[in-house]
Amino acid sequence: MTSLDGRVAIITGAGRGLGREHALFFADEGAKIVVNDLGGANDGARTDQVPAEEVAAEIRARGGDAVASADDVAEWAGAENLINSTISTFGGLDILVNNAGILRDRMIANMTEEEWDTVIAVHLKGHFAPSRWAASYWREEHKSGRGKPRNLVHTSSTSGLFANPGQSNYGAAKSAIATFSQIAAKELSRYDVVSNCIAPGARTRLTLATPGLEEIMTPREGAFDEWDPANISPLVAYLSTANCPFTGETFFAQGGVVKRVRSWEMGDTVEQSSTWSVETLAEALAPLADGPS
Ligand SMILES: NC(=O)c1ccc[n+]([C@@H]2O[C@H](COP(=O)([O-])OP(=O)(O)OC[C@H]3O[C@@H](n4cnc5c(N)ncnc54)[C@H](O)[C@@H]3O)[C@@H](O)[C@H]2O)c1
């Protein structure tokens, strides 16, 4: 028996890059896959749905079970259709991997409203909207006595968690996704749903578009290809297993490295039992100004 035997999984943005690797790996692990991808360009401009169909065909050619979906996850109705069509095709939904993404990098002072809105929509709403329709389905299933373990896996980024300049739109969305995952973990545990997040590092067209990264990520002959996007998929599959013991966690993954990311935590404290003045606060906080201890 494989780790995802018979489970039904949606992987968004699975026509290329990381999502494609997840889809192929999940299929090898026994899952039935909905390969969702609208086939957009790097910056989100729409092209065609061929990549999703190619991945689904590749899975079927290997003896797996897969269908393609061209729904736009950033659209409310697209997300609803993605969840509903999965349920009618495969008779249920066990796993939702939110992975679809685009980039529109720009310094804050130059960023356009459209660049901000599009990136926030694809990433943040594109994580929320499918999760929302999956959550309402899972709640209904649970209330009807058909509850069973279900899994959400979201895709954040070190760009958001550690604040990369030039990517305020992308980073804000990616940081919000990590928090969204934690909130989903708390809200949905009553329906037997776990929600976890990854922050991957891998060679895809998204990272190859970043100046300087192509050379770093080029595989060296005979050496472990630590930037191969396929390295990330076993973690995503593990977080999608029915007995996954984690929820509300974020894991960094690159090559053979997996690290648990520590969440926001309270740090240095100053306290008094009355309202501060600006002057007394300045004096109390001065020792902290050199940075966190
Ligand atoms: N590659 C990395 O090192 C890295 C690092 C951190 C985070 N990520 C995240 O991993 C995820 C996958 O990125 P990738 O590197 O594989 O990039 P990629 O461009 O190869 O794949 C992303 C896919 O998402 C699809 N997509 C975009 N908008 C969509 C929408 N609205 N609906 C459905 N599909 C849509 C695209 O068509 C594309 O095929 C993204 O969320 C990205 O931000 C990647």
The ligand as an SDF file (V2000), in Angstrom:
LIG
                    3D

 44 48  0  0  0  0  0  0  0  0999 V2000
   10.2840   27.6490   -7.1710 N   0  0  0  0  0  0  0  0  0  0  0  0
   10.5940   28.0800   -5.9560 C   0  0  0  0  0  0  0  0  0  0  0  0
   11.7680   28.0170   -5.5070 O   0  0  0  0  0  0  0  0  0  0  0  0
    9.5360   28.6590   -5.0740 C   0  0  0  0  0  0  0  0  0  0  0  0
    9.9330   29.2870   -3.8830 C   0  0  0  0  0  0  0  0  0  0  0  0
    8.9540   29.7510   -3.0180 C   0  0  0  0  0  0  0  0  0  0  0  0
    7.6180   29.5970   -3.3530 C   0  0  0  0  0  0  0  0  0  0  0  0
    7.2660   29.0200   -4.5320 N   0  0  0  0  0  0  0  0  0  0  0  0
    5.8340   28.8820   -4.8240 C   0  0  0  0  0  0  0  0  0  0  0  0
    5.5810   27.5900   -5.3480 O   0  0  0  0  0  0  0  0  0  0  0  0
    4.4200   27.6390   -6.1620 C   0  0  0  0  0  0  0  0  0  0  0  0
    4.7170   26.9890   -7.5000 C   0  0  0  0  0  0  0  0  0  0  0  0
    5.6350   27.8020   -8.2130 O   0  0  0  0  0  0  0  0  0  0  0  0
    6.6520   27.2550   -9.3170 P   0  0  0  0  0  0  0  0  0  0  0  0
    7.9870   27.7330   -8.9030 O   0  0  0  0  0  0  0  0  0  0  0  0
    6.4450   25.8190   -9.5420 O   0  0  0  0  0  0  0  0  0  0  0  0
    6.1990   28.1440  -10.5650 O   0  0  0  0  0  0  0  0  0  0  0  0
    5.6340   27.7540  -12.0220 P   0  0  0  0  0  0  0  0  0  0  0  0
    5.4350   29.0410  -12.7390 O   0  0  0  0  0  0  0  0  0  0  0  0
    6.4950   26.7140  -12.6460 O   0  0  0  0  0  0  0  0  0  0  0  0
    4.2160   27.0760  -11.7110 O   0  0  0  0  0  0  0  0  0  0  0  0
    3.1180   27.8180  -11.2670 C   0  0  0  0  0  0  0  0  0  0  0  0
    1.9000   27.3610  -12.0480 C   0  0  0  0  0  0  0  0  0  0  0  0
    0.7270   28.0220  -11.5160 O   0  0  0  0  0  0  0  0  0  0  0  0
   -0.1560   28.2570  -12.6000 C   0  0  0  0  0  0  0  0  0  0  0  0
   -1.1060   29.3140  -12.2570 N   0  0  0  0  0  0  0  0  0  0  0  0
   -0.8420   30.6490  -12.1140 C   0  0  0  0  0  0  0  0  0  0  0  0
   -1.9590   31.3110  -11.8050 N   0  0  0  0  0  0  0  0  0  0  0  0
   -2.9700   30.3850  -11.7400 C   0  0  0  0  0  0  0  0  0  0  0  0
   -4.3480   30.4750  -11.4510 C   0  0  0  0  0  0  0  0  0  0  0  0
   -4.9260   31.6590  -11.1630 N   0  0  0  0  0  0  0  0  0  0  0  0
   -5.0980   29.3340  -11.4540 N   0  0  0  0  0  0  0  0  0  0  0  0
   -4.5150   28.1390  -11.7540 C   0  0  0  0  0  0  0  0  0  0  0  0
   -3.1960   28.0120  -12.0500 N   0  0  0  0  0  0  0  0  0  0  0  0
   -2.4290   29.1090  -12.0350 C   0  0  0  0  0  0  0  0  0  0  0  0
    0.7700   28.6490  -13.7490 C   0  0  0  0  0  0  0  0  0  0  0  0
    0.1290   28.4890  -15.0080 O   0  0  0  0  0  0  0  0  0  0  0  0
    1.9710   27.7190  -13.5450 C   0  0  0  0  0  0  0  0  0  0  0  0
    1.8840   26.5480  -14.3420 O   0  0  0  0  0  0  0  0  0  0  0  0
    4.0450   29.1220   -6.2800 C   0  0  0  0  0  0  0  0  0  0  0  0
    3.0280   29.3990   -5.3370 O   0  0  0  0  0  0  0  0  0  0  0  0
    5.3180   29.8280   -5.8970 C   0  0  0  0  0  0  0  0  0  0  0  0
    5.0910   31.1270   -5.4010 O   0  0  0  0  0  0  0  0  0  0  0  0
    8.1870   28.5520   -5.4160 C   0  0  0  0  0  0  0  0  0  0  0  0
  1  2  1  0
  2  3  2  0
  2  4  1  0
  4  5  1  0
  4 44  2  0
  5  6  2  0
  6  7  1  0
  7  8  2  0
  8  9  1  0
  8 44  1  0
  9 10  1  0
  9 42  1  0
 10 11  1  0
 11 12  1  0
 11 40  1  0
 12 13  1  0
 13 14  1  0
 14 15  2  0
 14 16  1  0
 14 17  1  0
 17 18  1  0
 18 19  2  0
 18 20  1  0
 18 21  1  0
 21 22  1  0
 22 23  1  0
 23 24  1  0
 23 38  1  0
 24 25  1  0
 25 26  1  0
 25 36  1  0
 26 27  1  0
 26 35  1  0
 27 28  2  0
 28 29  1  0
 29 30  1  0
 29 35  2  0
 30 31  1  0
 30 32  2  0
 32 33  1  0
 33 34  2  0
 34 35  1  0
 36 37  1  0
 36 38  1  0
 38 39  1  0
 40 41  1  0
 40 42  1  0
 42 43  1  0
M  CHG  2   8   1  16  -1
M  END
$$$$
